[in-house]
Amino acid sequence: MIEELESHKEAILQPISDAEPCGEDPKYEDDYSEIKEEVAKMSALGTGSPDWDKVEENTLKLLKSTAKEINLLAYLGVAWTIKHQLAGYIVGAEIAAETLLKFWDDMYPSARKERIRARAVDWFQARLLERFDSCKSTDRELLQRGIDATKKLKDAIYEKFQDPPVNFRKLRNQLEEWLAQAPEPKPEPPPAPKEEPKKEEPARAAAPAPAAAPAAPAAAAPTPKPAAAKGPPVAAPTVGDDASLDEVYKALGQIALNVQKAEPTLVHGFQIRRIAAWSSPKVPNHNATRETMIRPPDANAVKSMETMYSASNWAGILPRCEAFTSAFPYWLDLQFWATEAAAGMGHDAVVSVIKEETRRLLDKCPELVDIKFQRGMPFASPVTKDWVEKLMKEGAGGGGGEEDPAAILRGDLRKIGKDAFGEGMRFGQAAIAEAKDLRTALRMRVEVAGYCLEADQPAWADALLRGLTTEVERYRLNEFEPSVAARIWRLLLESSRQLKVFEPSHGDMERHAMRELAQLDLGQAGEFPVVQQNRPGGVNRVAPRVPGPAKPKPAGQPAGAAAK
């Protein structure tokens, strides 16, 4: 089978033409539309299973004669894996790697749309993980080739992508596990020994005189105990019988420190440190804006950690995270960075322990994700909040499926940042245009509106959100999607408060959004408190407190308008 699949490689790696090596964009081809219709059945209910024969036929046809396109490589790899198991995965991965290396600059989608290319690779890995159990094999040679193909594809992705979207670690780990379990080939039996000719026995000597009776044996020496297993010595602090629970946990923290000094990657050190740090968790006292009196970590230290994370300096950031966990136990960014670092270094057991202990902490104190240090630094950055959300879903049994496209878009927009607002909006529009259904597109529009607010563009947020309110009414989202509706009303409330500074008429929409949000989630009222102000003459009135910048500037506001 593997030879039959390999027969397609040469044709796929041939340029479409001398003038246009990568051909033309295939997304307008009927064959391409048929592929997408079949693939969409993987996540749609009541539409039957995909016709993988058609997917295979159409992708091969397009890759050979129409275009070199990254989505087609992903579709072909998944189709072959489902149809031909491990052999299909191997050849699909090898062809994908070689095609990326050969045609990267001109293949479709355009190199300027690297994030769209990244989504194709991410989709490819996610679909493989769903079906990879079918690839299990005891063929050691085939498994080793699968490991090599995985590395080849990963190396191609790391060479070409500025921000590699996947590392295929889980696939590689699974293949290595199967290889370790596969029986070794039986060695050939050794040749039978040759019989040597019998030698004549020499004449026996006369029997010696009988020896004297042996002395009584001495008492047997006791059997020595086996030596203790050798390892680096670890100091263990002692506590008295009357020690308090706090003293016990303090000693436990010191043990964790000593263990990690002796064996930095030993999983028990990571677990003991967190058990000690979070022995009696509680939400710290905080004010209405959720700010505590806890002093934040040094700004230079925070910057150093962020720089190491951005540079993927896993060996540098992991021990720093551990040291800071004892000093700042509720700084959740540390747990996110630590899991990323451990994963990057291949320490999967450490990743599991950190995630599990963090889940236990947040099961007891879920409010920690919204609490802040003194002077406003959050315990959890926006990226960490996204990680926590996924983490808690995994713990509740919601992991293992396809990642939420709206959450992916939110993370991508935050990576683009508010200083590249135009790029972020174009990227958001492209993502919405590729949404698989109306519900996903609507939720993506909500994320773009949230990005507008984060980028200090409340007028653009308001324009988006007012359109979304018609969708809330049309689809009765307050009733059927209350969490989505609550986010829309919350964002509209925030944008209206900011814009009211410049145009008082936004106060009507502010009050309307407040009424709608009150029916859905009173828990968010703390983020939008109202304060009492005195009118002239001593009569009180209620005035809302505007969150965020004191004077946000709406898009298009002329200079000096705020001062009028």
C-alpha positions as CSV (number, residue, x, y, z in Angstrom):
1,M,0.0,0.0,0.0
2,I,2.7,2.5,0.9
3,E,4.3,2.1,-2.5
4,E,1.0,2.8,-4.2
5,L,0.5,6.0,-2.2
6,E,4.1,7.1,-2.9
7,S,3.4,6.9,-6.7
8,H,1.5,10.2,-6.4
9,K,4.5,12.1,-4.8
10,E,6.4,12.9,-8.0
11,A,3.3,14.4,-9.8
12,I,2.4,16.5,-6.7
13,L,5.9,17.9,-6.4
14,Q,6.0,18.9,-10.1
15,P,5.2,22.6,-10.8
16,I,1.8,23.3,-12.4
17,S,3.6,25.2,-15.2
18,D,6.8,27.0,-15.8
19,A,5.1,30.4,-15.7
20,E,2.9,29.6,-12.6
21,P,4.6,26.9,-10.5
22,C,1.8,27.0,-7.9
23,G,-1.0,27.5,-10.4
24,E,-4.1,29.5,-9.6
25,D,-6.1,29.8,-6.4
26,P,-8.3,26.7,-6.3
27,K,-11.0,27.9,-4.0
28,Y,-13.3,28.8,-6.9
29,E,-13.1,25.3,-8.4
30,D,-16.1,23.0,-8.2
31,D,-13.8,20.2,-7.1
32,Y,-12.6,22.3,-4.2
33,S,-16.2,23.2,-3.1
34,E,-17.0,19.4,-3.1
35,I,-14.0,18.8,-0.9
36,K,-15.1,21.4,1.6
37,E,-18.7,20.1,1.6
38,E,-17.5,16.6,2.5
39,V,-15.0,17.7,5.1
40,A,-17.6,19.9,6.8
41,K,-19.6,16.7,7.5
42,M,-17.0,15.8,10.2
43,S,-18.4,18.4,12.5
44,A,-22.0,18.7,11.3
45,L,-24.9,16.6,12.7
46,G,-27.3,14.6,10.6
47,T,-25.4,15.0,7.3
48,G,-23.7,11.6,7.2
49,S,-20.0,10.8,7.0
50,P,-17.6,12.4,4.6
51,D,-16.9,10.6,1.3
52,W,-13.2,10.2,1.7
53,D,-12.8,8.6,-1.7
54,K,-14.1,11.8,-3.3
55,V,-11.9,13.9,-1.0
56,E,-8.9,11.9,-2.1
57,E,-9.7,12.0,-5.8
58,N,-10.4,15.7,-5.8
59,T,-7.4,16.7,-3.8
60,L,-5.0,14.7,-5.9
61,K,-6.5,16.1,-9.1
62,L,-6.2,19.7,-7.8
63,L,-2.7,19.3,-6.4
64,K,-1.4,17.8,-9.6
65,S,-3.0,20.0,-12.2
66,T,-4.5,23.2,-10.6
67,A,-2.7,24.5,-7.5
68,K,-0.3,24.0,-4.7
69,E,-2.5,24.9,-1.7
70,I,-1.9,24.1,2.0
71,N,-5.5,23.2,2.8
72,L,-5.4,20.6,0.0
73,L,-2.4,19.0,1.6
74,A,-4.2,18.9,5.0
75,Y,-7.3,17.3,3.4
76,L,-5.3,14.7,1.5
77,G,-3.3,13.8,4.7
78,V,-6.4,13.3,6.7
79,A,-8.2,11.3,4.0
80,W,-5.2,9.0,3.6
81,T,-4.9,8.5,7.3
82,I,-8.5,7.5,7.6
83,K,-8.4,5.3,4.6
84,H,-5.0,3.7,4.9
85,Q,-4.1,4.2,8.6
86,L,-0.4,4.6,9.4
87,A,0.9,4.1,5.8
88,G,-1.5,6.9,4.7
89,Y,-0.3,9.2,7.5
90,I,3.3,8.7,6.7
91,V,3.1,9.4,2.9
92,G,0.7,12.3,3.5
93,A,3.1,13.9,6.0
94,E,6.2,13.3,3.8
95,I,4.4,14.9,0.8
96,A,3.2,17.8,2.9
97,A,6.7,18.5,4.2
98,E,8.3,18.4,0.8
99,T,5.6,20.6,-0.8
100,L,5.9,23.2,1.9
101,L,9.7,23.4,1.5
102,K,9.5,23.5,-2.3
103,F,6.6,25.9,-2.9
104,W,6.2,27.9,0.3
105,D,6.7,31.4,-1.2
106,D,4.1,31.1,-3.9
107,M,1.6,28.5,-2.7
108,Y,-1.9,29.3,-1.7
109,P,-3.2,31.0,0.5
110,S,-0.8,33.9,-0.1
111,A,2.3,34.0,2.2
112,R,0.9,37.3,3.5
113,K,-1.9,35.3,5.1
114,E,0.3,33.2,7.3
115,R,-2.3,33.0,10.0
116,I,-4.7,31.4,7.6
117,R,-2.0,28.9,6.6
118,A,-1.5,28.2,10.3
119,R,-5.1,27.4,10.8
120,A,-4.9,24.7,8.1
121,V,-1.9,23.1,9.8
122,D,-3.7,23.3,13.2
123,W,-6.8,21.7,11.6
124,F,-4.7,19.0,10.2
125,Q,-3.2,18.1,13.6
126,A,-6.6,18.3,15.4
127,R,-8.2,15.9,12.9
128,L,-5.3,13.5,13.1
129,L,-5.5,13.3,16.9
130,E,-9.2,12.4,16.7
131,R,-8.5,9.4,14.4
132,F,-4.9,8.5,15.2
133,D,-5.8,5.4,17.3
134,S,-6.6,3.7,14.0
135,C,-2.9,4.0,13.1
136,K,-1.7,1.7,15.8
137,S,0.8,-0.9,14.5
138,T,3.3,-3.4,15.7
139,D,5.5,-3.0,12.6
140,R,8.6,-1.4,14.1
141,E,10.0,-0.4,10.7
142,L,6.8,1.4,9.8
143,L,6.5,3.1,13.2
144,Q,10.1,4.4,12.9
145,R,9.3,5.8,9.5
146,G,6.2,7.4,11.0
147,I,8.4,9.1,13.7
148,D,10.8,10.3,11.0
149,A,7.9,11.6,8.8
150,T,6.5,13.5,11.8
151,K,9.9,15.1,12.5
152,K,10.3,16.0,8.8
153,L,6.9,17.8,8.7
154,K,7.6,19.6,12.0
155,D,11.0,20.7,10.8
156,A,9.4,22.1,7.6
157,I,6.8,24.0,9.6
158,Y,9.4,25.4,12.0
159,E,11.6,26.5,9.1
160,K,8.8,28.3,7.1
161,F,6.4,29.7,9.7
162,Q,7.5,32.8,11.7
163,D,5.2,31.6,14.5
164,P,4.9,27.8,14.2
165,P,1.3,26.8,15.0
166,V,1.9,23.2,16.0
167,N,4.8,20.9,17.0
168,F,3.1,17.4,16.5
169,R,4.4,16.4,19.9
170,K,1.4,14.3,20.8
171,L,1.5,12.4,17.5
172,R,5.2,11.8,17.9
173,N,4.8,10.7,21.5
174,Q,2.1,8.2,20.5
175,L,4.2,6.7,17.7
176,E,7.2,6.4,20.1
177,E,4.9,4.7,22.7
178,W,3.7,2.2,20.1
179,L,7.3,1.5,19.0
180,A,8.3,0.9,22.6
181,Q,5.5,-1.6,23.0
182,A,6.1,-3.4,19.7
183,P,7.8,-6.8,20.1
184,E,11.5,-6.9,19.1
185,P,12.2,-9.2,16.2
186,K,13.2,-12.7,17.3
187,P,16.9,-13.3,17.0
188,E,18.0,-16.1,14.7
189,P,18.8,-19.3,16.7
190,P,22.5,-19.8,17.2
191,P,24.0,-22.7,15.1
192,A,24.1,-26.1,16.8
193,P,27.5,-26.8,18.5
194,K,29.8,-29.2,16.7
195,E,30.4,-32.5,18.5
196,E,34.1,-33.0,19.5
197,P,35.6,-36.5,19.4
198,K,35.6,-38.2,22.7
199,K,38.9,-38.3,24.4
200,E,40.1,-41.5,26.2
201,E,39.9,-41.1,30.0
202,P,43.3,-41.4,31.8
203,A,43.8,-44.2,34.3
204,R,42.4,-43.4,37.7
205,A,44.8,-42.9,40.5
206,A,44.4,-44.9,43.8
207,A,41.7,-43.6,46.1
208,P,43.2,-41.4,48.8
209,A,42.8,-42.1,52.5
210,P,39.5,-40.8,54.0
211,A,39.9,-37.3,55.3
212,A,39.1,-36.3,58.9
213,A,35.6,-35.2,59.7
214,P,35.1,-31.5,59.0
215,A,34.6,-29.2,61.9
216,A,31.2,-28.0,62.8
217,P,30.2,-25.0,60.6
218,A,30.2,-21.6,62.2
219,A,26.9,-19.7,62.6
220,A,25.8,-18.2,59.3
221,A,26.4,-14.5,58.9
222,P,23.3,-12.4,58.6
223,T,22.3,-11.6,55.0
224,P,23.3,-8.0,54.3
225,K,20.4,-5.6,53.4
226,P,20.4,-4.3,49.9
227,A,21.9,-0.9,49.6
228,A,19.6,2.0,49.3
229,A,18.9,3.3,45.8
230,K,21.5,5.9,44.9
231,G,20.4,9.4,44.0
232,P,21.2,13.0,44.7
233,P,20.9,13.7,48.4
234,V,17.9,15.8,49.4
235,A,17.8,17.7,52.6
236,A,14.5,17.2,54.5
237,P,13.5,19.8,57.1
238,T,12.0,18.4,60.3
239,V,8.9,19.5,62.2
240,G,8.0,18.7,65.7
241,D,5.0,16.6,66.8
242,D,3.2,19.8,67.9
243,A,3.8,21.7,64.7
244,S,0.9,23.6,63.2
245,L,-0.5,22.8,59.8
246,D,1.1,26.0,58.4
247,E,4.5,24.9,59.7
248,V,4.0,21.5,58.0
249,Y,3.2,23.1,54.7
250,K,6.1,25.5,55.0
251,A,8.4,22.5,55.5
252,L,6.7,20.8,52.5
253,G,7.6,23.9,50.4
254,Q,11.2,23.6,51.5
255,I,11.2,19.9,50.5
256,A,9.9,20.8,47.1
257,L,12.7,23.4,46.7
258,N,15.3,20.9,47.7
259,V,13.9,18.2,45.3
260,Q,13.9,20.6,42.4
261,K,17.4,21.6,43.1
262,A,18.5,18.0,43.1
263,E,16.3,16.8,40.2
264,P,14.9,19.9,38.3
265,T,12.6,17.8,36.1
266,L,11.3,15.4,38.7
267,V,7.5,15.6,38.6
268,H,7.1,15.3,42.4
269,G,8.9,18.5,43.0
270,F,6.4,20.5,40.9
271,Q,3.5,18.8,42.6
272,I,4.7,19.3,46.1
273,R,5.5,22.9,45.6
274,R,1.9,23.6,44.5
275,I,0.3,21.6,47.2
276,A,2.3,23.6,49.7
277,A,1.6,27.0,48.0
278,W,-2.1,26.4,47.7
279,S,-2.8,24.4,50.9
280,S,-5.5,26.8,52.1
281,P,-6.5,28.9,49.1
282,K,-8.7,31.9,49.5
283,V,-9.6,35.0,47.4
284,P,-7.7,38.0,48.8
285,N,-9.6,41.0,50.0
286,H,-10.1,43.5,47.1
287,N,-11.9,46.7,46.2
288,A,-14.7,47.3,43.7
289,T,-12.2,47.2,40.8
290,R,-10.9,43.8,42.1
291,E,-7.6,45.3,43.1
292,T,-5.9,43.9,46.2
293,M,-3.2,45.3,48.5
294,I,-0.7,42.6,47.4
295,R,2.4,44.1,46.0
296,P,3.0,43.1,42.4
297,P,6.3,41.4,41.2
298,D,9.1,43.6,40.1
299,A,8.4,45.2,36.7
300,N,11.8,44.2,35.4
301,A,11.3,40.6,36.5
302,V,7.9,40.5,34.7
303,K,9.5,41.9,31.5
304,S,12.3,39.3,31.7
305,M,9.7,36.5,32.0
306,E,7.7,37.9,29.0
307,T,10.9,38.1,27.0
308,M,11.9,34.5,27.7
309,Y,8.4,33.3,26.9
310,S,8.4,35.2,23.6
311,A,11.8,33.7,22.7
312,S,10.7,30.2,23.7
313,N,13.6,30.1,26.3
314,W,11.9,27.2,28.1
315,A,15.0,26.2,30.1
316,G,15.3,29.7,31.4
317,I,11.7,30.4,32.2
318,L,10.7,27.2,33.9
319,P,12.9,27.5,37.1
320,R,12.0,31.2,37.3
321,C,8.3,30.2,37.3
322,E,8.9,27.7,40.1
323,A,10.7,30.2,42.2
324,F,8.1,32.9,41.8
325,T,5.2,30.4,42.5
326,S,6.2,30.3,46.2
327,A,6.5,34.2,46.4
328,F,3.4,34.9,44.3
329,P,1.2,31.8,44.5
330,Y,-1.9,33.5,42.9
331,W,0.0,34.9,39.9
332,L,-1.6,32.6,37.3
333,D,0.6,33.8,34.4
334,L,3.3,31.7,36.1
335,Q,1.3,28.5,35.6
336,F,0.6,29.2,32.0
337,W,4.3,29.9,31.3
338,A,5.4,26.8,33.2
339,T,3.1,24.5,31.3
340,E,4.2,26.0,28.0
341,A,7.9,25.6,29.0
342,A,7.5,22.1,30.2
343,A,5.6,21.1,27.0
344,G,8.3,22.7,24.9
345,M,10.9,20.7,26.7
346,G,8.9,17.5,26.3
347,H,8.1,17.0,30.0
348,D,4.5,15.9,29.6
349,A,4.1,14.5,33.1
350,V,5.1,17.9,34.5
351,V,2.5,19.6,32.3
352,S,-0.2,17.2,33.6
353,V,0.7,17.9,37.2
354,I,0.7,21.7,36.8
355,K,-2.6,21.6,35.0
356,E,-4.2,19.3,37.6
357,E,-3.1,21.3,40.6
358,T,-4.1,24.6,38.9
359,R,-7.6,23.2,38.2
360,R,-7.9,22.2,41.9
361,L,-7.0,25.8,42.9
362,L,-9.5,27.4,40.6
363,D,-12.2,24.9,41.4
364,K,-12.0,26.3,45.0
365,C,-11.3,30.0,44.0
366,P,-12.6,30.6,40.4
367,E,-12.6,34.4,41.1
368,L,-8.8,34.5,41.1
369,V,-8.7,35.0,37.3
370,D,-10.2,38.4,37.7
371,I,-8.3,39.7,40.8
372,K,-5.4,42.2,40.5
373,F,-2.3,43.1,42.4
374,Q,-1.8,46.5,43.9
375,R,-1.7,49.2,41.2
376,G,-3.8,47.1,38.8
377,M,-1.6,44.3,37.4
378,P,-3.9,41.3,36.9
379,F,-3.2,37.9,38.4
380,A,-4.1,36.5,34.9
381,S,-3.3,38.3,31.6
382,P,-5.8,38.0,28.7
383,V,-3.7,35.1,27.2
384,T,-3.7,33.3,30.6
385,K,-7.4,33.8,30.9
386,D,-7.9,32.0,27.6
387,W,-5.6,29.2,28.8
388,V,-7.6,28.9,32.1
389,E,-10.9,28.7,30.2
390,K,-9.6,25.8,28.1
391,L,-8.0,24.2,31.1
392,M,-11.3,24.2,33.1
393,K,-13.2,22.8,30.1
394,E,-10.7,20.0,29.9
395,G,-11.2,19.2,33.5
396,A,-15.0,19.1,33.1
397,G,-14.6,16.7,30.2
398,G,-14.8,19.3,27.5
399,G,-11.3,18.7,26.1
400,G,-10.1,16.7,23.2
401,G,-12.5,18.3,20.6
402,E,-12.0,21.0,18.1
403,E,-10.7,24.2,19.5
404,D,-13.3,27.0,19.5
405,P,-12.8,29.3,16.4
406,A,-13.9,32.4,18.3
407,A,-11.4,31.7,21.1
408,I,-8.7,31.2,18.4
409,L,-9.6,34.5,16.8
410,R,-9.5,36.3,20.2
411,G,-6.0,35.0,20.8
412,D,-4.8,35.9,17.3
413,L,-6.2,39.5,17.6
414,R,-4.4,39.9,21.0
415,K,-1.2,38.7,19.4
416,I,-1.6,41.3,16.6
417,G,-2.1,44.0,19.3
418,K,-3.9,47.3,19.4
419,D,-1.0,49.1,17.8
420,A,-1.7,47.3,14.5
421,F,-5.5,47.9,14.6
422,G,-5.9,48.0,10.9
423,E,-4.2,44.7,10.4
424,G,-6.3,43.2,13.2
425,M,-9.5,44.3,11.6
426,R,-8.6,42.9,8.3
427,F,-7.6,39.7,9.9
428,G,-10.9,39.5,11.8
429,Q,-12.8,40.1,8.6
430,A,-11.0,37.3,6.8
431,A,-11.6,34.9,9.7
432,I,-15.3,35.7,9.8
433,A,-15.6,35.2,6.1
434,E,-14.3,31.6,6.5
435,A,-16.6,30.8,9.5
436,K,-18.2,27.4,9.0
437,D,-21.7,28.6,10.1
438,L,-23.7,31.6,11.1
439,R,-23.3,31.0,14.9
440,T,-19.5,30.8,14.6
441,A,-19.5,34.0,12.5
442,L,-21.6,35.8,15.0
443,R,-19.4,34.8,17.9
444,M,-16.3,35.9,15.9
445,R,-18.0,39.4,15.3
446,V,-18.3,39.7,19.1
447,E,-14.6,39.0,19.5
448,V,-13.8,41.6,17.0
449,A,-15.9,44.1,18.9
450,G,-14.0,43.2,22.1
451,Y,-10.7,43.7,20.2
452,C,-11.9,47.2,19.2
453,L,-12.5,48.1,22.9
454,E,-9.1,46.7,23.9
455,A,-7.5,48.9,21.1
456,D,-9.2,52.0,22.4
457,Q,-11.6,52.2,19.5
458,P,-15.0,52.4,21.2
459,A,-16.8,53.9,18.2
460,W,-15.9,50.9,16.0
461,A,-17.0,48.6,18.8
462,D,-20.3,50.5,19.1
463,A,-20.9,50.2,15.3
464,L,-20.3,46.4,15.5
465,L,-22.3,45.9,18.6
466,R,-25.4,47.8,17.5
467,G,-25.6,45.5,14.5
468,L,-25.2,42.5,16.8
469,T,-28.2,43.6,18.9
470,T,-30.5,43.0,15.9
471,E,-29.1,39.4,15.8
472,V,-29.8,39.1,19.5
473,E,-33.4,39.9,18.9
474,R,-33.8,37.9,15.6
475,Y,-32.3,34.7,17.0
476,R,-33.6,35.2,20.6
477,L,-30.1,34.9,22.0
478,N,-31.1,36.1,25.4
479,E,-33.1,32.8,25.6
480,F,-31.1,30.3,23.6
481,E,-27.5,31.7,23.9
482,P,-27.5,33.7,27.2
483,S,-23.7,33.7,27.6
484,V,-23.2,35.1,24.1
485,A,-26.0,37.7,24.6
486,A,-24.5,38.7,27.9
487,R,-21.1,39.4,26.4
488,I,-22.7,41.5,23.6
489,W,-24.7,43.6,26.2
490,R,-21.6,43.9,28.4
491,L,-19.4,45.2,25.6
492,L,-22.1,47.6,24.5
493,L,-22.5,48.9,28.0
494,E,-18.8,49.6,28.2
495,S,-18.6,51.2,24.7
496,S,-21.6,53.4,25.5
497,R,-20.1,54.6,28.7
498,Q,-16.9,55.6,27.0
499,L,-18.7,57.4,24.1
500,K,-21.1,59.2,26.4
501,V,-18.2,61.5,27.3
502,F,-18.4,62.9,23.8
503,E,-22.0,62.4,22.9
504,P,-24.6,62.2,25.7
505,S,-27.1,60.4,23.6
506,H,-25.1,57.2,24.1
507,G,-26.5,57.3,27.6
508,D,-29.8,55.8,26.3
509,M,-28.0,52.8,24.9
510,E,-26.0,52.5,28.1
511,R,-29.2,52.2,30.2
512,H,-30.7,49.8,27.7
513,A,-27.6,47.6,27.8
514,M,-27.6,47.7,31.6
515,R,-31.2,46.5,31.7
516,E,-30.6,43.6,29.3
517,L,-27.4,42.6,31.1
518,A,-29.2,42.6,34.5
519,Q,-31.5,39.9,33.2
520,L,-28.7,37.7,32.2
521,D,-25.7,38.1,34.5
522,L,-25.8,40.2,37.6
523,G,-22.3,39.0,38.5
524,Q,-20.9,41.6,36.1
525,A,-22.5,44.5,37.9
526,G,-19.3,44.9,40.0
527,E,-17.4,45.9,36.8
528,F,-19.8,48.8,36.2
529,P,-20.6,50.4,39.5
530,V,-22.5,53.7,39.8
531,V,-21.4,56.4,42.2
532,Q,-23.4,59.1,43.9
533,Q,-22.6,62.7,43.0
534,N,-24.1,65.8,44.5
535,R,-26.0,68.2,42.3
536,P,-26.0,71.9,43.1
537,G,-28.3,72.4,46.0
538,G,-27.5,69.1,47.7
539,V,-29.7,66.8,45.6
540,N,-28.1,63.5,44.8
541,R,-28.0,61.9,41.4
542,V,-26.5,58.6,40.2
543,A,-23.6,58.8,37.8
544,P,-22.0,55.8,36.2
545,R,-18.3,55.3,36.7
546,V,-16.5,55.1,33.3
547,P,-14.1,52.2,33.2
548,G,-10.8,52.3,31.2
549,P,-9.2,55.5,30.0
550,A,-10.7,58.7,31.4
551,K,-11.3,60.2,28.0
552,P,-11.3,57.6,25.2
553,K,-11.2,59.1,21.8
554,P,-13.8,57.7,19.3
555,A,-12.7,57.0,15.7
556,G,-12.7,60.2,13.7
557,Q,-12.9,62.6,16.7
558,P,-11.3,65.9,15.7
559,A,-8.4,67.1,17.7
560,G,-9.4,69.3,20.6
561,A,-13.0,68.2,20.5
562,A,-12.8,66.7,23.9
563,A,-11.9,70.0,25.4
564,K,-15.1,71.7,24.2
